[in-house]
Amino acid sequence: MYQRLKDLRQDRDLSQTQIAKILCMSQTGYSKYETGENDIPTEILIKLAQFYDTSIDYLLGQTTVKERYKN
């Protein structure tokens, strides 16, 4: 799961600092999500899924399908 966060960020050529700013948090706090040191709160998972236009299931490693379900 944590590697997916890093991969998605790097695919967009973004730094941890840039993502942290989008999430209104510190770079150190965000870094702990990517390393698995801290669990990711639901609110942050939702923001990340929206930002990357992917599903929370993909972020959590429950599926290999990146696309988010759309009505």
C-alpha positions as CSV (number, residue, x, y, z in Angstrom):
1,M,0.0,0.0,0.0
2,Y,2.7,2.5,1.0
3,Q,4.7,1.9,-2.2
4,R,1.6,2.8,-4.2
5,L,1.5,6.3,-2.6
6,K,5.1,6.8,-3.5
7,D,4.6,5.6,-7.0
8,L,1.6,7.8,-7.6
9,R,3.4,10.8,-6.3
10,Q,6.5,10.1,-8.3
11,D,4.5,9.4,-11.5
12,R,3.4,13.1,-11.3
13,D,6.9,14.3,-10.5
14,L,5.7,15.7,-7.1
15,S,7.7,15.9,-3.9
16,Q,6.5,14.8,-0.5
17,T,6.5,18.5,0.4
18,Q,4.1,19.3,-2.4
19,I,1.7,16.6,-1.5
20,A,1.9,17.5,2.2
21,K,1.0,21.1,1.3
22,I,-2.0,19.9,-0.6
23,L,-3.1,17.9,2.4
24,C,-2.4,20.8,4.8
25,M,0.2,18.9,6.8
26,S,4.0,18.7,7.3
27,Q,6.3,16.8,5.0
28,T,7.4,14.7,7.9
29,G,3.8,13.7,8.7
30,Y,3.2,12.7,5.0
31,S,6.5,10.9,4.8
32,K,5.3,8.6,7.7
33,Y,2.4,7.6,5.5
34,E,4.6,6.6,2.7
35,T,6.9,4.5,4.9
36,G,4.0,2.9,6.8
37,E,5.2,4.4,10.1
38,N,1.7,6.0,10.6
39,D,-1.7,4.7,9.5
40,I,-3.4,7.0,7.0
41,P,-6.6,8.5,8.4
42,T,-9.8,8.0,6.4
43,E,-10.0,11.7,5.6
44,I,-6.5,11.7,4.1
45,L,-7.2,8.5,2.1
46,I,-10.3,10.3,0.6
47,K,-8.3,13.4,-0.3
48,L,-5.5,11.3,-1.9
49,A,-8.0,9.2,-3.9
50,Q,-9.6,12.3,-5.2
51,F,-6.3,14.0,-6.0
52,Y,-4.9,10.9,-7.9
53,D,-8.4,10.1,-9.4
54,T,-8.2,6.6,-8.1
55,S,-10.1,4.4,-5.7
56,I,-9.3,4.0,-2.0
57,D,-9.3,0.2,-2.7
58,Y,-6.3,0.8,-5.0
59,L,-4.5,3.0,-2.5
60,L,-5.0,0.2,0.2
61,G,-3.8,-2.5,-2.2
62,Q,-7.2,-4.3,-2.4
63,T,-7.3,-4.1,-6.2
64,T,-4.9,-3.5,-9.1
65,V,-7.4,-1.4,-10.9
66,K,-6.4,2.2,-10.6
67,E,-9.6,3.7,-12.0
68,R,-12.1,5.0,-9.6
69,Y,-15.7,3.8,-9.9
70,K,-17.9,6.4,-11.5
71,N,-21.7,6.5,-11.6
